[in-house]
Amino acid sequence: MRHPHTIDLPSFRNLVVGGGRHLLESTLVPAGLFYLLLTLVSFDSGVIAALCWSVAVIGARLALRKKIPAVLLLTTALLVARTVLGLVTGSAFLYFLQPTLQNFLVAGLFLISAPFNKPLLARLAGDFCAFPETLSGHPGMRRFFQRVSVLFCR
């Protein structure tokens, strides 16, 4: 008899493929587009291309009624902020300084979401490993993600 809180992890290959897909569409492709257009055209073109990719991926997922991974939403929101600041100031320095500042923003989002039933950290974890509802809804699991969200901010 299976325990009601058993987690059936997908195979290592499926974890790598799924995680790799999230990493590719939310980070690697926008970075590659940015670099390509930066070197071939201009800074502004690179910034806009990276943002357009992320928005297009979200739009495609919405149109196809597919789940939008939390990591894609988070990276796109942060990319919007970086793009606006980069384009308004025209400063590559400020554009590249922002990842450091974004760490503080993400920590703040984790802290703000900690009191809720499903903190942001739990949503991000769910993108890489699907937990059964019996486990993700368990009060002990909710407390775990709430505490880890607060711990991340320390």
N, C-alpha and C positions, 0 to 999 in steps of 0.2 A: 504494500500500500504506500502510495506517495504521500509525503508530508505536504500539507497545504501551502507551505512557504518554500517549496523547492524551486530553485532557479535552474532552468534548463538553458545553459549557455549554448549559443550556436558554435559551430566548429571554429577553430582558429582561423581557417581560411575565410569563412564568412565574416568573422569579426574584422579581419584585415581588409577585406574587400569593402565592407560597409563603412568602416572608419576611413579608409582611403578615399572613398567616393566623397564623403563629407569634407575631408581635408582638401581634396582636389578642387571641388566646386566652391568652397568658401574661402580658401586661402591661396592655394598654389596658382590656379588659373588667373585670379585677379592680380596677383603679384607678377606673374609672367606677362600679362597684357600691359601692366603699368611699365615694366622695364622695357618691353619691346617698343611701345609707343614713345617712351621717354627718349630712347636712343635714336629712333627713326624720325620722330616728329617734334614733340615738345613736352615739357613737364605737364602743362594743362591737359594735353591729349592723353597722356598716360593716366593721370588722375581720373579723368572722365571715363576712359575705357574700363578701368578697374571697377568703378561704381556701376557703369552700365551692365557689366557682366553679372554682378551680384543681383541687381534689380531684375535683370532678364531671367535669371535662374528662379528667383522668387515668383515672378510673373508666370513662368512656365509651370511651376508646381501648382500655383493657384488655378491656372487654366485647366490643368490635367487632374485637378482635385486630389493632388498627392500631399502627403504630410510635409510640412516645412520644418526641417530640423532646427532646433533652438540655436545650434551653433551657427547656422546660416543667418538667422535673424540677428543674432548678436553681432557677428562680424559685419553684416551689412549696415546695421545701425551705427557701428563705430566707423565704418568706412564713409558713411554720409557725413559724419562730423569732421573726419579728416579731410574729406574732399572740400567741404565748404570752407574750412579754415585755410587749406592749401590754395584754393582758387581766390579767395578774398585777399589773402596776404601776398600770394605769389611766392611764398617762401618754402623752398624745399626743406629747409632746416626745421621749420615748425611742423611741416607735414610728417617728417620722420621722427620728430620729438614726441609726437602724439602717442605712439604705442606705449611709451613709458607712462604718460598721463592716463592712458586708457586702462592700465592695470589698476589704478586707483578707482576709476569709474566702475570697472567690473567688480572690484571688491565691494564698492558701495551698492551695486545692484544685488550682489549676493546677500549683503547685510539687510537691505530693504526687503528682499523677498523671503528671508529666513522665517519670519512669523507665519507666513501663509502655508496652506496645506501642501502645496507642491512648489518648493523653492526653485529658483532658476537652476541651481546646481543639480537638482533631481531631474529637471527637464533635460539638461545637457547630458547627464548620465544615461537617460533613456534613449538618447540618440545613438548611443554606442552599444548599449545592452538593454534589450527589452525585458523589463521586470514584469512578472505576472501581477495582475491587479490585486490579488490577495496579498502580495508582498508589498507592492508600492503603496497600497492603501493602509497598510499596517501602521499603527501609531508609533511603534519602535523604529520603523524605517523612516517615517516622517521626522521623528526626533533626530535620527542620525543625520539626515540631510540638512536639517535646520542647524544642528550643532557644527557640522562640517562647514556650512556656509559662513557661520560666525568665525570659526577657526581660520578660514581662508583670509579673513580680514586682519588677522593679528600679525 
